[in-house]
Amino acid sequence: MAITKTKFINYVRCPRYVALDDLKKEKLDSMITVEEYKKEEEIEHIAELLGNMFDDSGNDLIDIKNEHLETMMPYYNKVEILAGELASKYFEGSFKFSKSTYNQESFDAVIDNIRYLCYVDIYNENDDGINIIEVKATTTKKYLDLGSKDYSIFEKGNDGIYYLLEDLNLNIEDYMPLKVYERNRDKLFDKYSGPGHYIYDIAVQRFIIENDMKSHNDNKNVKYYLAVLNSNYVFDGKYENGEAIYDEVNGEDIISYIDVTNVTRDLMDKIYLDSKKVKGYIDDLNGSRVPLGEYCEYKKTVKCKYCRLCFDVLPEKHSILAYINNNFGFKKGNIKYDTYDLINDGKVSMLDIPDEMLNREKNKIQKDSVVSGQPYINERKIKDGIKQITYPLYHLDFETFPCPLPRYKGERPYTQSVFQFSLHVEKEPGVCDKEKDHYGYLAPNHDDHRLDLIRYMCELIPDDKMVLVYNDSFEKTRLKELAYIFPEYKETLLKIRDNVFDLMNIVKTKSSLYENLGYSKEEAKMFNYYHPDMDGSFSIKKVLPLFSDLTYKGMEVGNGVEAMVTYASFPKLLPLDYKHKYQKLIEYCQQDTYAMFAVLDGLRKSVK
Ligand code: SF4
């Protein structure tokens, strides 16, 4: 049972993980089957893929199930194959890559009597040495966003590969102040940050490869690269036999390569120390509780698989983690308290945090409402917000599929591709029938149905009527994207976008809206409504039960991720299953828009 890269990354979390992993110490210098290796990697790949798909959509993340693996794995595999095929444009020599681990180059090394093993996504060898290329279903955006407003810490070299500015021997001060550069570069070394996560991963790979080569006295020069999706790539809609063809478009390739040779070199000492840690954990095999920490990666798709077990110390309701912005910690005088330190000190509930440590006004409101069991309501603000609404009112919601590889013309990697809309028309305040006033469109398959969807939506929504959404940045961005992809509907779509009003502005608040209505800065930014049952979340799923008996509980498709996976599974469903799932998706999206009506209606009644 050799330790794979994925196992290493998990084992280094804490000693408890290792002990809980039912590890057979005596077998730790033997090999692992390819099937076992693949299984571990697949779960990790899909966790990362789903993490990227829902980076900014605000959906609840889910536990990865087999059906998710089956549905999403082909998308990941396709990225891997494209990265392998395109590599020959950027690197000379011979290549070894495959969607199946069976044909990939592997390295293994015995360190402290433990065998470590890794497979390389793309192995390239030429006269200069070896290039190790790891494919990640993330985008260049994660890396190019590091830097100042105008420049990234990465720049393309003459060979089209991205390098750190320092690796290109550029004068950093010409791009940004050195401090800004260093602060952003440091994020690459933080394995809990988005870009750092992948750097740590390939650094573990490098550690195993270096030890393997050392044991064979192999001194070849090795360089390390990440292959990621290019966020600047806009698909031109070219297909062959129904398959999208990702040719170069406007000088951009679908995959970009980032040289991380020097960054991973700088991590080698840390990985060595981490391997010592892992060795110690394996020797002790101590399953007793350990302090909780960032390494649990709670609430991330890549969270520790034992979170459920260890986080049982937190109460189900009103835990300290329900405090909004708790990631910034708490403060008493000049002393700052980290949230995990407080948890490990037994302060697990909201009520365990003394008032003097609550520096944020919003946190005080949260605690007061938990103590009193009563909601906090700023009636005047809610009434003034509701007064802004005009009728008939069009409640709109989109479901999207943020495919790693763009599927339709005009899309980029991870474009939130709209496949469904739901619309409820509230003719006058409080008048909306769940069935009779409902309209919608759901793409029947994975062909490009965006025009049908847009056409129907534009027919239904007059361009001078108010459109209500929940959390407007998502819907507004989709409308704008569609407007530029379909110029014939640009004017109408942009008008619909301009008419969007966000229901969350009334539930939560929006500073600019309320300042315009004459409220002070302080009052404008404070919540309008907070109920203890919200537990720190303003999502429609949390807010709905406070105003209505409507519920998502028991729904076969009950959240955004399930909706996306259900749509993704369409092509492989048998006719009867397809019909059933299609209907469940319609019901889910219908519930979303009717929930908005119910929340608005409830709010209106609560401030009468
Ligand atoms: S949840 Fe945290 S403390 Fe528990 S095993 Fe995982 S990493 Fe360790």
Residues whose N, C-alpha, C, O or C-beta is under 5 A from the ligand:
A	BS01	SF4	R13 C14 R16 Y17 V290 P291 L292 Y295 C296 C304 Y306 C307 C310
